[in-house]
Amino acid sequence: MREKIDLAVFPVAGFGTRFLPATKASPKEMLPIVDKPLIQYAVEEAYAAGIRTMIFVTGRNKWSITEHFDIAYELENELRVRGKAEFLQVVEGVKPRDMQVVFIRQELALGLGHAVLCASPVVGERAFAVLLADDLLVCEQKPVLKQMVEVFEAQQQAVLGVMEVPREQTQRYGIITAGAQINQRLCTVQAVVEKPAPNVAPSTQAVIGRYILPGQVMQILQHTPEGTGGEIQLTDAIAQLIEQQTVLAYRFEGKRYDCGDKLGYLQANVEMGLKHPQLGAQFAQYLQELSR
Ligand code: UTP
């Protein structure tokens, strides 16, 4: 049977230490890029890829994510009464009617692999997508997850989103060893290793926060021991999956902003600000004046 992807898991239970103090009491994923929180960009990307069930794995201090994707009855009513149709549309658009949201608690932040495992009562044995909202991926032609879902639906194999990174940064990522080249953007993965030092990294192809994984990965995660940083790593489970079945690496089309990092976050705000339909022109003028 050919599988389709209708589930997306959003692990949002991390501490966001690189963004302190902003993340002391509120989640990194609610940081806005111009006027929209990071998590909403990721959910919109999944929705555009045809996914309708969004599973959030949350932790302490993450209640605002739950609120954001709930129906804000009082606010909507107030906007309706005041005739603010434009804002009402914005608020209603956060959760389209045909989209389901599920919240699961990760009681202890034991790592990304553990966060994904927490979603297994909902995911069951089906294939699913994982999106890390602090990786903001922008592609005007086709959203990145849609590109990856198309690869999965054609190949019926796990797909990791990858991109080239500078060698001095390999320690921040899962790094792959490429196997057979399938086309310009697609290859098989021979091995993957979490956060290797630049001098031992097998390549400079890094796994970015988009994955399409088969249900089997949940069984592997149940037995995955702590890895790098004492955390249960998704990368280690994928390394085991490679021993059982083909895993693909897809060099996606689009631009990535590392919004878990302060500089990447500022860059995303500037570039998305310049593209903003209402603010773009004014903002460009402001930047020009500032740089004079
Ligand atoms: P990061 O490695 O970016 O960790 O996690 P973090 O806590 O969010 O941020 P820093 O590094 O401390 O600044 C990658 C993703 O995995 C989630 C995070 O929320 C983030 O989306 N995560 C990580 C969990 O959901 N649970 C965990 O136990 C760890």
Residues whose N, C-alpha, C, O or C-beta is under 5 A from the ligand:
A	BS01	UTP	P11 V12 A13 G14 F15 G16 T17 R18 F19 V57 L108 A109 L110 G111 L112 A115 L132 A133 G260
